[in-house]
Amino acid sequence: MSFRLKAAIAAAFALSVSAAVMASDMSIASETLASATTLPIEAATGQKPVIFAAPREVAQPLASAPKGDAVLSSDSNVPARSLAALVDAQGAPEELDGDMKCLAGAVYFEAKGESLEGQLAVARVIINRAKSGRFASSLCGVVYQPSQFSFVRGGGMPPIRTESRSWREAVAIAQIAAQDEWDSLAEGALYFHARRVSPAWGKTKLASIDNHIFYR
């Protein structure tokens, strides 16, 4: 066999071997890629996938409605959930005169420091008296009627700390009562007295709130 023929056969054999090796490498790479694409994200990247929970509705508590169309503010149609919320919605007390000052003053002196329900009950008594035809026809007339309220001295009220929280609450309660925005626990009451006394009244007892007992 000539030298040229031997060289050609050797070259052809080497080329054949090289092609076989390349084909094998490509097959292995293809299988590796295919395997990687079918693995979970955690196995392929070493990181756990982020799973988002499905959205859910959150139930809102039901509000107890106040009397009538009372709302938290003039810009809201949401009913007040409590008497305290309604008091807060009244804002800072304004300058009062006439009947509203008499009503707020009576609440301040008769129920200062008591619960809002107790203050509202006192305000409702004064308003009920003015409407009853059995007492004076104005709120100031009811408050200053002789021998009715012990805080009235010499035909007037003692000084009021108008910067105090008690006065702010009294004004708010007076406004709520005058506008009939919240039912009192002593609706219809015309009389009340402190728990420390026991008058012989032949009247119908309606409620006991804080330090007072209310009657019709």
LINTA-V857161 format. One record per pair of residues at least 24 apart in sequence whose C-alpha atoms are under 10 Angstrom apart, sorted by the first residue. I is the first residue (numbers start at 1). J is the second residue. D is the distance in Angstrom with one decimal. If there is no record, write none. Layout:
{{I J D} {I J D}}
//
This chain:
{{65 182 9.3} {66 180 10.0} {66 181 6.8} {66 182 5.6} {66 183 7.5} {67 180 7.4} {67 181 5.2} {67 182 4.8} {67 183 6.2} {67 184 9.9} {68 179 9.8} {68 180 8.1} {68 181 6.3} {68 182 7.9} {68 183 9.5} {69 181 7.5} {69 182 9.8} {70 176 9.1} {70 179 9.3} {70 180 9.0} {70 181 5.6} {70 182 7.8} {71 181 9.0} {80 182 9.7} {82 182 9.2} {83 116 7.2} {83 117 7.7} {83 120 9.3} {83 173 9.0} {83 176 9.2} {83 181 9.4} {83 182 7.2} {83 183 9.4} {83 184 9.9} {84 115 9.7} {84 116 7.2} {84 117 9.2} {84 169 9.4} {84 172 9.9} {84 173 9.7} {86 172 8.4} {86 173 9.0} {86 176 7.9} {86 181 8.7} {86 182 8.7} {87 116 8.6} {87 168 9.0} {87 169 6.9} {87 170 9.3} {87 171 9.1} {87 172 5.5} {87 173 6.6} {87 174 9.9} {87 175 9.1} {87 176 7.7} {88 168 9.5} {88 169 8.6} {88 172 8.0} {89 172 8.7} {90 168 9.3} {90 169 9.3} {90 171 8.8} {90 172 5.8} {90 173 8.9} {90 175 8.1} {90 176 8.4} {91 168 8.6} {91 169 9.9} {91 171 9.9} {91 172 7.9} {92 168 6.8} {92 169 9.4} {92 171 9.0} {92 172 8.5} {93 162 8.9} {93 163 9.5} {93 167 8.2} {93 168 5.7} {93 169 8.5} {93 170 9.1} {93 171 6.1} {93 172 7.1} {93 175 9.7} {94 168 9.2} {94 171 8.3} {94 172 9.7} {95 162 9.8} {95 171 9.7} {96 171 8.5} {98 138 9.6} {98 139 8.5} {98 140 7.2} {99 138 7.0} {99 139 5.2} {99 140 5.2} {99 141 8.6} {99 142 9.7} {99 143 9.3} {99 174 9.9} {99 178 9.9} {100 139 7.7} {100 140 8.3} {100 171 8.0} {100 174 6.9} {100 175 7.6} {100 178 8.2} {101 139 9.2} {101 140 8.3} {101 170 9.7} {101 171 7.9} {101 174 8.6} {102 126 9.7} {102 138 9.8} {102 139 6.6} {102 140 5.3} {102 141 8.9} {102 142 9.0} {102 143 6.7} {102 144 8.6} {102 156 9.8} {102 157 8.8} {102 174 9.3} {103 127 8.2} {103 139 6.4} {103 140 7.2} {103 142 9.2} {103 143 7.5} {103 170 8.6} {103 171 8.2} {103 173 9.2} {103 174 6.0} {103 175 8.9} {103 177 9.3} {103 178 8.8} {104 167 7.8} {104 168 9.2} {104 169 8.8} {104 170 5.2} {104 171 5.0} {104 172 8.1} {104 173 7.4} {104 174 5.2} {104 175 8.2} {104 177 10.0} {105 140 9.9} {105 143 9.0} {105 151 9.6} {105 152 10.0} {105 157 7.6} {105 158 9.3} {105 159 9.7} {105 160 7.9} {105 167 8.2} {105 170 7.3} {105 171 8.1} {105 174 8.9} {106 139 9.8} {106 140 9.5} {106 143 6.9} {106 144 9.7} {106 149 8.2} {106 151 8.2} {106 152 9.0} {106 157 8.8} {106 170 8.4} {106 174 9.2} {107 166 9.4} {107 167 8.8} {107 169 9.0} {107 170 5.6} {107 171 8.2} {107 173 7.9} {107 174 7.4} {108 160 8.3} {108 161 9.7} {108 166 6.7} {108 167 6.2} {108 168 9.2} {108 169 8.2} {108 170 5.4} {108 171 8.3} {108 173 9.7} {108 174 9.6} {109 149 9.4} {109 150 9.2} {109 151 6.5} {109 152 9.2} {109 157 8.8} {109 158 8.8} {109 160 8.7} {109 166 9.5} {109 167 9.4} {109 170 9.1} {110 149 8.2} {110 150 8.7} {110 151 7.6} {110 193 9.9} {110 194 9.5} {110 211 9.9} {110 212 9.5} {111 166 9.3} {111 170 8.6} {111 210 9.0} {111 211 8.4} {111 212 8.8} {112 165 9.6} {112 166 6.0} {112 167 8.1} {112 169 8.7} {112 170 7.6} {113 165 9.5} {113 166 6.7} {113 169 9.5} {113 170 9.9} {113 210 9.9} {114 166 9.3} {114 209 9.0} {114 210 6.5} {114 211 7.8} {114 212 9.8} {115 169 10.0} {115 209 8.3} {115 210 7.0} {115 211 9.8} {116 169 7.9} {116 170 8.7} {116 172 9.8} {116 173 7.5} {116 184 9.9} {116 210 9.9} {117 173 9.1} {117 182 9.8} {117 183 9.4} {117 184 6.8} {117 185 7.1} {117 186 9.1} {117 209 7.4} {117 210 8.6} {118 184 8.6} {118 185 8.4} {118 186 9.0} {118 208 8.9} {118 209 5.5} {118 210 6.2} {118 211 8.2} {118 212 7.8} {118 213 9.8} {119 169 8.7} {119 170 7.3} {119 173 6.9} {119 174 8.7} {119 177 9.7} {119 184 9.5} {119 209 9.2} {119 210 9.4} {120 170 8.7} {120 172 9.6} {120 173 5.9} {120 174 7.5} {120 175 9.9} {120 176 8.1} {120 177 6.5} {120 182 8.6} {120 183 8.7} {120 184 6.3} {120 185 8.6} {120 186 8.8} {120 187 9.8} {121 173 9.5} {121 177 8.7} {121 183 9.1} {121 184 5.7} {121 185 6.8} {121 186 5.7} {121 187 7.5} {121 188 9.5} {121 189 8.0} {121 190 9.9} {121 192 9.2} {121 207 9.3} {121 208 10.0} {121 209 8.2} {121 212 9.3} {121 213 9.9} {121 214 8.1} {122 173 9.6} {122 174 9.5} {122 177 9.5} {122 184 9.3} {122 186 8.8} {122 189 8.9} {122 190 9.3} {122 191 8.9} {122 192 7.9} {122 209 9.9} {122 212 8.9} {122 214 8.7} {123 170 9.0} {123 173 7.4} {123 174 6.2} {123 175 9.4} {123 176 9.2} {123 177 6.3} {123 178 8.2} {123 184 9.3} {124 173 9.7} {124 174 8.7} {124 176 9.8} {124 177 6.2} {124 178 8.1} {124 180 8.9} {124 183 9.2} {124 184 7.3} {124 185 9.8} {124 186 7.9} {124 187 7.2} {124 188 7.8} {124 189 7.3} {124 190 8.2} {125 177 9.8} {125 184 9.9} {125 186 8.3} {125 187 8.2} {125 188 7.4} {125 189 5.5} {125 190 4.9} {125 191 6.5} {125 192 7.9} {125 214 8.6} {125 215 9.3} {125 216 9.3} {126 177 9.7} {126 178 10.0} {126 189 9.0} {126 190 7.4} {126 191 8.8} {127 174 9.6} {127 177 7.9} {127 178 7.3} {127 180 9.9} {127 188 9.7} {127 189 9.7} {127 190 8.8} {128 187 8.8} {128 188 6.7} {128 189 7.0} {128 190 6.2} {128 191 9.5} {128 216 10.0} {129 188 9.4} {129 189 8.6} {129 190 5.9} {129 191 8.7} {130 190 9.6} {132 188 9.9} {132 190 8.6} {134 190 9.8} {135 190 9.8} {148 191 9.7} {149 193 10.0} {185 209 8.1} {185 214 9.5} {186 213 9.2} {186 214 6.5} {186 215 7.9} {186 216 8.8} {187 214 9.3} {187 215 9.6} {187 216 8.9} {188 214 9.4} {188 215 8.2} {188 216 6.3} {189 213 9.8} {189 214 6.0} {189 215 5.2} {189 216 4.4} {190 214 7.6} {190 215 6.2} {190 216 5.2} {191 215 5.1} {191 216 6.3} {192 216 8.8}}
//
